[in-house]
Amino acid sequence: MENEQVYSAKKYRTPDGAPADIVIFTILSQQKQGAKKSLPMRTLNVLLIQRKSWPFAGQWALPGGFCNETESIHECALRELKEETGVDGEGIEYFNVYSKPGRDPRGWIISHAFLALVNERQLAYRQAADDASDVKLVPVEEALQMELAFDHRIILQDALQHIRGKMLSTVIAEQFLPEHFTIGELYQVIQTVVPDFNEKNFIRKITSTQSRKGIVEEVLDNGGKPKMSNKYSQRAAQLYRFTGYVPPLSIFS
């Protein structure tokens, strides 16, 4: 009680705002023209909004906004994403805080960043809110070359490293594949997010055997024979499916 009587919030300056910035990644697929038997082209994209008002009016930025005193930062992120883009962001997760002095011309602004890798279908009805001129998906490499508002380029770079770690340690690739898929399709999805991924023992490390549990297993027909597909190749390739198992450290360990 004595300490409560001594303490006074007036002794400390509070920040001028605590916004949530959201980095939403998705993988877009496009079939190659004139290539009937090849994997589609896949590119990693990020969702950006075009700011309508000061500061940085007209520039592209990550979606986000200020937190109200009646909500948590996570609740703010969900609300802002829904308001600015029409996207339901239940899968977003917190990954970092940004507080460098001068990062925002409006004052002392401490921003909390969230990210998610979602299926493009969830972004089909994206729309710009009243405080944004436009909203669009941009290839990540192109976005990193843009003059994004605030320190959003730094946030995007950090989020990219984080999502690459998730791709190699979880089965997040599952949401970008059909129920039954080839190893080539899975490998391509991983490389879309982690371009320098190169695992020579890929199939052996991820498939289930009698002696170990893997993240994928063969798809068998009613006769117990492996199911095959030649959708993306002249030679039929074996089909696999996820087992639901996720190793505690890395799916490739």
C-alpha positions as protocol buffer text, in pm:
chain_id: "A"
residue {
  index: 1
  type: MET
  ca { x: 0 y: 0 z: 0 }
}
residue {
  index: 2
  type: GLU
  ca { x: 285 y: 235 z: 87 }
}
residue {
  index: 3
  type: ASN
  ca { x: 447 y: 185 z: -258 }
}
residue {
  index: 4
  type: GLU
  ca { x: 116 y: 251 z: -431 }
}
residue {
  index: 5
  type: GLN
  ca { x: 85 y: 586 z: -255 }
}
residue {
  index: 6
  type: VAL
  ca { x: 437 y: 690 z: -364 }
}
residue {
  index: 7
  type: TYR
  ca { x: 402 y: 587 z: -729 }
}
residue {
  index: 8
  type: SER
  ca { x: 275 y: 845 z: -977 }
}
residue {
  index: 9
  type: ALA
  ca { x: 230 y: 785 z: -1348 }
}
residue {
  index: 10
  type: LYS
  ca { x: 288 y: 1156 z: -1405 }
}
residue {
  index: 11
  type: LYS
  ca { x: 660 y: 1097 z: -1354 }
}
residue {
  index: 12
  type: TYR
  ca { x: 680 y: 897 z: -1676 }
}
residue {
  index: 13
  type: ARG
  ca { x: 604 y: 991 z: -2033 }
}
residue {
  index: 14
  type: THR
  ca { x: 387 y: 743 z: -2217 }
}
residue {
  index: 15
  type: PRO
  ca { x: 435 y: 668 z: -2591 }
}
residue {
  index: 16
  type: ASP
  ca { x: 231 y: 867 z: -2840 }
}
residue {
  index: 17
  type: GLY
  ca { x: 89 y: 544 z: -2979 }
}
residue {
  index: 18
  type: ALA
  ca { x: 124 y: 167 z: -2994 }
}
residue {
  index: 19
  type: PRO
  ca { x: 20 y: 42 z: -3339 }
}
residue {
  index: 20
  type: ALA
  ca { x: 15 y: -313 z: -3473 }
}
residue {
  index: 21
  type: ASP
  ca { x: 175 y: -375 z: -3814 }
}
residue {
  index: 22
  type: ILE
  ca { x: 85 y: -695 z: -3996 }
}
residue {
  index: 23
  type: VAL
  ca { x: 295 y: -883 z: -4254 }
}
residue {
  index: 24
  type: ILE
  ca { x: 74 y: -1119 z: -4453 }
}
residue {
  index: 25
  type: PHE
  ca { x: 255 y: -1355 z: -4692 }
}
residue {
  index: 26
  type: THR
  ca { x: 95 y: -1581 z: -4950 }
}
residue {
  index: 27
  type: ILE
  ca { x: 210 y: -1805 z: -5234 }
}
residue {
  index: 28
  type: LEU
  ca { x: 62 y: -1738 z: -5577 }
}
residue {
  index: 29
  type: SER
  ca { x: 60 y: -2014 z: -5839 }
}
residue {
  index: 30
  type: GLN
  ca { x: 46 y: -1965 z: -6215 }
}
residue {
  index: 31
  type: GLN
  ca { x: 65 y: -2230 z: -6482 }
}
residue {
  index: 32
  type: LYS
  ca { x: 345 y: -2177 z: -6732 }
}
residue {
  index: 33
  type: GLN
  ca { x: 219 y: -2088 z: -7079 }
}
residue {
  index: 34
  type: GLY
  ca { x: 259 y: -2369 z: -7328 }
}
residue {
  index: 35
  type: ALA
  ca { x: 387 y: -2607 z: -7060 }
}
residue {
  index: 36
  type: LYS
  ca { x: 127 y: -2879 z: -7014 }
}
residue {
  index: 37
  type: LYS
  ca { x: 338 y: -3114 z: -6802 }
}
residue {
  index: 38
  type: SER
  ca { x: 530 y: -2891 z: -6562 }
}
residue {
  index: 39
  type: LEU
  ca { x: 490 y: -2758 z: -6211 }
}
residue {
  index: 40
  type: PRO
  ca { x: 319 y: -2418 z: -6190 }
}
residue {
  index: 41
  type: MET
  ca { x: 525 y: -2107 z: -6124 }
}
residue {
  index: 42
  type: ARG
  ca { x: 503 y: -2016 z: -5756 }
}
residue {
  index: 43
  type: THR
  ca { x: 598 y: -1679 z: -5607 }
}
residue {
  index: 44
  type: LEU
  ca { x: 600 y: -1551 z: -5249 }
}
residue {
  index: 45
  type: ASN
  ca { x: 393 y: -1233 z: -5217 }
}
residue {
  index: 46
  type: VAL
  ca { x: 321 y: -983 z: -4938 }
}
residue {
  index: 47
  type: LEU
  ca { x: 3 y: -783 z: -4882 }
}
residue {
  index: 48
  type: LEU
  ca { x: 54 y: -404 z: -4898 }
}
residue {
  index: 49
  type: ILE
  ca { x: -177 y: -104 z: -4866 }
}
residue {
  index: 50
  type: GLN
  ca { x: -135 y: 240 z: -5022 }
}
residue {
  index: 51
  type: ARG
  ca { x: -163 y: 510 z: -4757 }
}
residue {
  index: 52
  type: LYS
  ca { x: -421 y: 783 z: -4815 }
}
residue {
  index: 53
  type: SER
  ca { x: -322 y: 1040 z: -4551 }
}
residue {
  index: 54
  type: TRP
  ca { x: -18 y: 1193 z: -4381 }
}
residue {
  index: 55
  type: PRO
  ca { x: 241 y: 1075 z: -4309 }
}
residue {
  index: 56
  type: PHE
  ca { x: 369 y: 903 z: -4624 }
}
residue {
  index: 57
  type: ALA
  ca { x: 48 y: 968 z: -4820 }
}
residue {
  index: 58
  type: GLY
  ca { x: 56 y: 775 z: -5147 }
}
residue {
  index: 59
  type: GLN
  ca { x: 331 y: 536 z: -5035 }
}
residue {
  index: 60
  type: TRP
  ca { x: 288 y: 166 z: -4988 }
}
residue {
  index: 61
  type: ALA
  ca { x: 302 y: 16 z: -4641 }
}
residue {
  index: 62
  type: LEU
  ca { x: 211 y: -285 z: -4433 }
}
residue {
  index: 63
  type: PRO
  ca { x: -148 y: -290 z: -4306 }
}
residue {
  index: 64
  type: GLY
  ca { x: -195 y: -189 z: -3943 }
}
residue {
  index: 65
  type: GLY
  ca { x: -311 y: 80 z: -3705 }
}
residue {
  index: 66
  type: PHE
  ca { x: -316 y: 214 z: -3352 }
}
residue {
  index: 67
  type: CYS
  ca { x: -426 y: 9 z: -3054 }
}
residue {
  index: 68
  type: ASN
  ca { x: -721 y: 128 z: -2847 }
}
residue {
  index: 69
  type: GLU
  ca { x: -693 y: 127 z: -2469 }
}
residue {
  index: 70
  type: THR
  ca { x: -985 y: -117 z: -2454 }
}
residue {
  index: 71
  type: GLU
  ca { x: -809 y: -390 z: -2655 }
}
residue {
  index: 72
  type: SER
  ca { x: -489 y: -593 z: -2653 }
}
residue {
  index: 73
  type: ILE
  ca { x: -225 y: -552 z: -2922 }
}
residue {
  index: 74
  type: HIS
  ca { x: -328 y: -888 z: -3070 }
}
residue {
  index: 75
  type: GLU
  ca { x: -693 y: -780 z: -3081 }
}
residue {
  index: 76
  type: CYS
  ca { x: -580 y: -456 z: -3246 }
}
residue {
  index: 77
  type: ALA
  ca { x: -393 y: -652 z: -3515 }
}
residue {
  index: 78
  type: LEU
  ca { x: -699 y: -864 z: -3593 }
}
residue {
  index: 79
  type: ARG
  ca { x: -927 y: -560 z: -3607 }
}
residue {
  index: 80
  type: GLU
  ca { x: -696 y: -349 z: -3822 }
}
residue {
  index: 81
  type: LEU
  ca { x: -631 y: -628 z: -4070 }
}
residue {
  index: 82
  type: LYS
  ca { x: -1005 y: -685 z: -4107 }
}
residue {
  index: 83
  type: GLU
  ca { x: -1080 y: -312 z: -4140 }
}
residue {
  index: 84
  type: GLU
  ca { x: -802 y: -231 z: -4386 }
}
residue {
  index: 85
  type: THR
  ca { x: -809 y: -537 z: -4611 }
}
residue {
  index: 86
  type: GLY
  ca { x: -1121 y: -741 z: -4531 }
}
residue {
  index: 87
  type: VAL
  ca { x: -893 y: -1032 z: -4437 }
}
residue {
  index: 88
  type: ASP
  ca { x: -971 y: -1253 z: -4137 }
}
residue {
  index: 89
  type: GLY
  ca { x: -633 y: -1289 z: -3963 }
}
residue {
  index: 90
  type: GLU
  ca { x: -699 y: -1554 z: -3699 }
}
residue {
  index: 91
  type: GLY
  ca { x: -372 y: -1724 z: -3793 }
}
residue {
  index: 92
  type: ILE
  ca { x: -145 y: -1426 z: -3733 }
}
residue {
  index: 93
  type: GLU
  ca { x: 128 y: -1442 z: -3470 }
}
residue {
  index: 94
  type: TYR
  ca { x: 340 y: -1185 z: -3289 }
}
residue {
  index: 95
  type: PHE
  ca { x: 709 y: -1174 z: -3386 }
}
residue {
  index: 96
  type: ASN
  ca { x: 880 y: -845 z: -3292 }
}
residue {
  index: 97
  type: VAL
  ca { x: 861 y: -489 z: -3157 }
}
residue {
  index: 98
  type: TYR
  ca { x: 999 y: -177 z: -3330 }
}
residue {
  index: 99
  type: SER
  ca { x: 1086 y: 128 z: -3122 }
}
residue {
  index: 100
  type: LYS
  ca { x: 1379 y: 309 z: -3284 }
}
residue {
  index: 101
  type: PRO
  ca { x: 1357 y: 684 z: -3214 }
}
residue {
  index: 102
  type: GLY
  ca { x: 1236 y: 880 z: -3516 }
}
residue {
  index: 103
  type: ARG
  ca { x: 1079 y: 581 z: -3690 }
}
residue {
  index: 104
  type: ASP
  ca { x: 749 y: 769 z: -3713 }
}
residue {
  index: 105
  type: PRO
  ca { x: 717 y: 1147 z: -3772 }
}
residue {
  index: 106
  type: ARG
  ca { x: 403 y: 1158 z: -3558 }
}
residue {
  index: 107
  type: GLY
  ca { x: 602 y: 1110 z: -3237 }
}
residue {
  index: 108
  type: TRP
  ca { x: 723 y: 838 z: -3003 }
}
residue {
  index: 109
  type: ILE
  ca { x: 555 y: 538 z: -3163 }
}
residue {
  index: 110
  type: ILE
  ca { x: 626 y: 181 z: -3051 }
}
residue {
  index: 111
  type: SER
  ca { x: 500 y: -68 z: -3309 }
}
residue {
  index: 112
  type: HIS
  ca { x: 428 y: -437 z: -3254 }
}
residue {
  index: 113
  type: ALA
  ca { x: 461 y: -659 z: -3560 }
}
residue {
  index: 114
  type: PHE
  ca { x: 261 y: -968 z: -3651 }
}
residue {
  index: 115
  type: LEU
  ca { x: 289 y: -1208 z: -3944 }
}
residue {
  index: 116
  type: ALA
  ca { x: 120 y: -1499 z: -4114 }
}
residue {
  index: 117
  type: LEU
  ca { x: 156 y: -1716 z: -4423 }
}
residue {
  index: 118
  type: VAL
  ca { x: -194 y: -1773 z: -4556 }
}
residue {
  index: 119
  type: ASN
  ca { x: -354 y: -1934 z: -4857 }
}
residue {
  index: 120
  type: GLU
  ca { x: -433 y: -1692 z: -5138 }
}
residue {
  index: 121
  type: ARG
  ca { x: -799 y: -1798 z: -5119 }
}
residue {
  index: 122
  type: GLN
  ca { x: -823 y: -1613 z: -4786 }
}
residue {
  index: 123
  type: LEU
  ca { x: -720 y: -1292 z: -4966 }
}
residue {
  index: 124
  type: ALA
  ca { x: -967 y: -1322 z: -5251 }
}
residue {
  index: 125
  type: TYR
  ca { x: -1200 y: -1054 z: -5110 }
}
residue {
  index: 126
  type: ARG
  ca { x: -935 y: -811 z: -4990 }
}
residue {
  index: 127
  type: GLN
  ca { x: -1035 y: -447 z: -5010 }
}
residue {
  index: 128
  type: ALA
  ca { x: -892 y: -114 z: -4903 }
}
residue {
  index: 129
  type: ALA
  ca { x: -1045 y: 59 z: -4600 }
}
residue {
  index: 130
  type: ASP
  ca { x: -1139 y: 428 z: -4586 }
}
residue {
  index: 131
  type: ASP
  ca { x: -788 y: 528 z: -4473 }
}
residue {
  index: 132
  type: ALA
  ca { x: -617 y: 339 z: -4758 }
}
residue {
  index: 133
  type: SER
  ca { x: -624 y: 414 z: -5131 }
}
residue {
  index: 134
  type: ASP
  ca { x: -552 y: 62 z: -5250 }
}
residue {
  index: 135
  type: VAL
  ca { x: -448 y: -284 z: -5139 }
}
residue {
  index: 136
  type: LYS
  ca { x: -255 y: -539 z: -5344 }
}
residue {
  index: 137
  type: LEU
  ca { x: -26 y: -842 z: -5336 }
}
residue {
  index: 138
  type: VAL
  ca { x: 335 y: -772 z: -5433 }
}
residue {
  index: 139
  type: PRO
  ca { x: 617 y: -1023 z: -5493 }
}
residue {
  index: 140
  type: VAL
  ca { x: 840 y: -1009 z: -5186 }
}
residue {
  index: 141
  type: GLU
  ca { x: 1159 y: -936 z: -5380 }
}
residue {
  index: 142
  type: GLU
  ca { x: 983 y: -645 z: -5552 }
}
residue {
  index: 143
  type: ALA
  ca { x: 843 y: -515 z: -5221 }
}
residue {
  index: 144
  type: LEU
  ca { x: 1193 y: -514 z: -5069 }
}
residue {
  index: 145
  type: GLN
  ca { x: 1304 y: -277 z: -5345 }
}
residue {
  index: 146
  type: MET
  ca { x: 1016 y: -36 z: -5284 }
}
residue {
  index: 147
  type: GLU
  ca { x: 1036 y: 276 z: -5067 }
}
residue {
  index: 148
  type: LEU
  ca { x: 791 y: 153 z: -4806 }
}
residue {
  index: 149
  type: ALA
  ca { x: 652 y: 390 z: -4542 }
}
residue {
  index: 150
  type: PHE
  ca { x: 802 y: 417 z: -4194 }
}
residue {
  index: 151
  type: ASP
  ca { x: 1049 y: 133 z: -4124 }
}
residue {
  index: 152
  type: HIS
  ca { x: 826 y: -124 z: -4292 }
}
residue {
  index: 153
  type: ARG
  ca { x: 1102 y: -248 z: -4519 }
}
residue {
  index: 154
  type: ILE
  ca { x: 1298 y: -353 z: -4209 }
}
residue {
  index: 155
  type: ILE
  ca { x: 988 y: -516 z: -4062 }
}
residue {
  index: 156
  type: LEU
  ca { x: 932 y: -702 z: -4390 }
}
residue {
  index: 157
  type: GLN
  ca { x: 1293 y: -825 z: -4395 }
}
residue {
  index: 158
  type: ASP
  ca { x: 1264 y: -954 z: -4037 }
}
residue {
  index: 159
  type: ALA
  ca { x: 929 y: -1118 z: -4108 }
}
residue {
  index: 160
  type: LEU
  ca { x: 1073 y: -1292 z: -4413 }
}
residue {
  index: 161
  type: GLN
  ca { x: 1350 y: -1449 z: -4205 }
}
residue {
  index: 162
  type: HIS
  ca { x: 1095 y: -1558 z: -3947 }
}
residue {
  index: 163
  type: ILE
  ca { x: 857 y: -1718 z: -4199 }
}
residue {
  index: 164
  type: ARG
  ca { x: 1148 y: -1900 z: -4363 }
}
residue {
  index: 165
  type: GLY
  ca { x: 1230 y: -2053 z: -4026 }
}
residue {
  index: 166
  type: LYS
  ca { x: 868 y: -2164 z: -3989 }
}
residue {
  index: 167
  type: MET
  ca { x: 873 y: -2325 z: -4332 }
}
residue {
  index: 168
  type: LEU
  ca { x: 1169 y: -2540 z: -4225 }
}
residue {
  index: 169
  type: SER
  ca { x: 1041 y: -2627 z: -3878 }
}
residue {
  index: 170
  type: THR
  ca { x: 666 y: -2679 z: -3926 }
}
residue {
  index: 171
  type: VAL
  ca { x: 428 y: -2825 z: -4185 }
}
residue {
  index: 172
  type: ILE
  ca { x: 296 y: -2484 z: -4291 }
}
residue {
  index: 173
  type: ALA
  ca { x: 352 y: -2591 z: -4654 }
}
residue {
  index: 174
  type: GLU
  ca { x: 49 y: -2816 z: -4613 }
}
residue {
  index: 175
  type: GLN
  ca { x: -200 y: -2535 z: -4676 }
}
residue {
  index: 176
  type: PHE
  ca { x: -53 y: -2472 z: -5024 }
}
residue {
  index: 177
  type: LEU
  ca { x: -83 y: -2830 z: -5145 }
}
residue {
  index: 178
  type: PRO
  ca { x: -371 y: -3061 z: -5236 }
}
residue {
  index: 179
  type: GLU
  ca { x: -448 y: -3352 z: -5003 }
}
residue {
  index: 180
  type: HIS
  ca { x: -237 y: -3582 z: -5224 }
}
residue {
  index: 181
  type: PHE
  ca { x: 78 y: -3435 z: -5378 }
}
residue {
  index: 182
  type: THR
  ca { x: 413 y: -3530 z: -5525 }
}
residue {
  index: 183
  type: ILE
  ca { x: 748 y: -3473 z: -5355 }
}
residue {
  index: 184
  type: GLY
  ca { x: 830 y: -3229 z: -5635 }
}
residue {
  index: 185
  type: GLU
  ca { x: 529 y: -3014 z: -5544 }
}
residue {
  index: 186
  type: LEU
  ca { x: 623 y: -3007 z: -5174 }
}
residue {
  index: 187
  type: TYR
  ca { x: 987 y: -2927 z: -5252 }
}
residue {
  index: 188
  type: GLN
  ca { x: 879 y: -2640 z: -5480 }
}
residue {
  index: 189
  type: VAL
  ca { x: 653 y: -2484 z: -5214 }
}
residue {
  index: 190
  type: ILE
  ca { x: 941 y: -2491 z: -4963 }
}
residue {
  index: 191
  type: GLN
  ca { x: 1181 y: -2335 z: -5213 }
}
residue {
  index: 192
  type: THR
  ca { x: 930 y: -2061 z: -5292 }
}
residue {
  index: 193
  type: VAL
  ca { x: 971 y: -1937 z: -4935 }
}
residue {
  index: 194
  type: VAL
  ca { x: 1331 y: -2054 z: -4880 }
}
residue {
  index: 195
  type: PRO
  ca { x: 1502 y: -2011 z: -5221 }
}
residue {
  index: 196
  type: ASP
  ca { x: 1837 y: -2157 z: -5113 }
}
residue {
  index: 197
  type: PHE
  ca { x: 1682 y: -2471 z: -4963 }
}
residue {
  index: 198
  type: ASN
  ca { x: 1875 y: -2776 z: -5083 }
}
residue {
  index: 199
  type: GLU
  ca { x: 1833 y: -3109 z: -4908 }
}
residue {
  index: 200
  type: LYS
  ca { x: 1986 y: -3408 z: -5087 }
}
residue {
  index: 201
  type: ASN
  ca { x: 1822 y: -3660 z: -4851 }
}
residue {
  index: 202
  type: PHE
  ca { x: 1485 y: -3486 z: -4861 }
}
residue {
  index: 203
  type: ILE
  ca { x: 1264 y: -3788 z: -4932 }
}
residue {
  index: 204
  type: ARG
  ca { x: 1438 y: -4011 z: -4680 }
}
residue {
  index: 205
  type: LYS
  ca { x: 1414 y: -3752 z: -4402 }
}
residue {
  index: 206
  type: ILE
  ca { x: 1046 y: -3666 z: -4440 }
}
residue {
  index: 207
  type: THR
  ca { x: 883 y: -4000 z: -4524 }
}
residue {
  index: 208
  type: SER
  ca { x: 748 y: -4247 z: -4272 }
}
residue {
  index: 209
  type: THR
  ca { x: 904 y: -4593 z: -4248 }
}
residue {
  index: 210
  type: GLN
  ca { x: 859 y: -4890 z: -4017 }
}
residue {
  index: 211
  type: SER
  ca { x: 1140 y: -4761 z: -3796 }
}
residue {
  index: 212
  type: ARG
  ca { x: 1061 y: -4388 z: -3784 }
}
residue {
  index: 213
  type: LYS
  ca { x: 775 y: -4140 z: -3809 }
}
residue {
  index: 214
  type: GLY
  ca { x: 789 y: -3889 z: -4092 }
}
residue {
  index: 215
  type: ILE
  ca { x: 579 y: -3589 z: -4187 }
}
residue {
  index: 216
  type: VAL
  ca { x: 451 y: -3754 z: -4507 }
}
residue {
  index: 217
  type: GLU
  ca { x: 356 y: -4106 z: -4611 }
}
residue {
  index: 218
  type: GLU
  ca { x: 279 y: -4285 z: -4936 }
}
residue {
  index: 219
  type: VAL
  ca { x: -78 y: -4281 z: -5068 }
}
residue {
  index: 220
  type: LEU
  ca { x: -189 y: -4636 z: -5147 }
}
residue {
  index: 221
  type: ASP
  ca { x: -481 y: -4762 z: -5355 }
}
residue {
  index: 222
  type: ASN
  ca { x: -729 y: -5026 z: -5239 }
}
residue {
  index: 223
  type: GLY
  ca { x: -488 y: -5295 z: -5348 }
}
residue {
  index: 224
  type: GLY
  ca { x: -205 y: -5158 z: -5138 }
}
residue {
  index: 225
  type: LYS
  ca { x: -11 y: -5025 z: -5436 }
}
residue {
  index: 226
  type: PRO
  ca { x: 133 y: -4671 z: -5448 }
}
residue {
  index: 227
  type: LYS
  ca { x: -89 y: -4415 z: -5618 }
}
residue {
  index: 228
  type: MET
  ca { x: 77 y: -4224 z: -5901 }
}
residue {
  index: 229
  type: SER
  ca { x: 19 y: -3896 z: -6088 }
}
residue {
  index: 230
  type: ASN
  ca { x: 152 y: -3756 z: -6415 }
}
residue {
  index: 231
  type: LYS
  ca { x: -23 y: -3419 z: -6384 }
}
residue {
  index: 232
  type: TYR
  ca { x: 305 y: -3226 z: -6383 }
}
residue {
  index: 233
  type: SER
  ca { x: 541 y: -3466 z: -6560 }
}
residue {
  index: 234
  type: GLN
  ca { x: 555 y: -3710 z: -6849 }
}
residue {
  index: 235
  type: ARG
  ca { x: 663 y: -3985 z: -6611 }
}
residue {
  index: 236
  type: ALA
  ca { x: 414 y: -4070 z: -6335 }
}
residue {
  index: 237
  type: ALA
  ca { x: 528 y: -3960 z: -5987 }
}
residue {
  index: 238
  type: GLN
  ca { x: 431 y: -4116 z: -5656 }
}
residue {
  index: 239
  type: LEU
  ca { x: 171 y: -3939 z: -5443 }
}
residue {
  index: 240
  type: TYR
  ca { x: 212 y: -3858 z: -5073 }
}
residue {
  index: 241
  type: ARG
  ca { x: 6 y: -3703 z: -4795 }
}
residue {
  index: 242
  type: PHE
  ca { x: 86 y: -3540 z: -4461 }
}
residue {
  index: 243
  type: THR
  ca { x: 75 y: -3766 z: -4157 }
}
residue {
  index: 244
  type: GLY
  ca { x: -7 y: -3496 z: -3904 }
}
residue {
  index: 245
  type: TYR
  ca { x: 326 y: -3551 z: -3729 }
}
residue {
  index: 246
  type: VAL
  ca { x: 554 y: -3255 z: -3660 }
}
residue {
  index: 247
  type: PRO
  ca { x: 904 y: -3326 z: -3513 }
}
residue {
  index: 248
  type: PRO
  ca { x: 989 y: -3106 z: -3213 }
}
residue {
  index: 249
  type: LEU
  ca { x: 1292 y: -2932 z: -3373 }
}
residue {
  index: 250
  type: SER
  ca { x: 1292 y: -2948 z: -3752 }
}
residue {
  index: 251
  type: ILE
  ca { x: 1097 y: -3143 z: -4011 }
}
residue {
  index: 252
  type: PHE
  ca { x: 1427 y: -3209 z: -4190 }
}
residue {
  index: 253
  type: SER
  ca { x: 1636 y: -3321 z: -3890 }
}
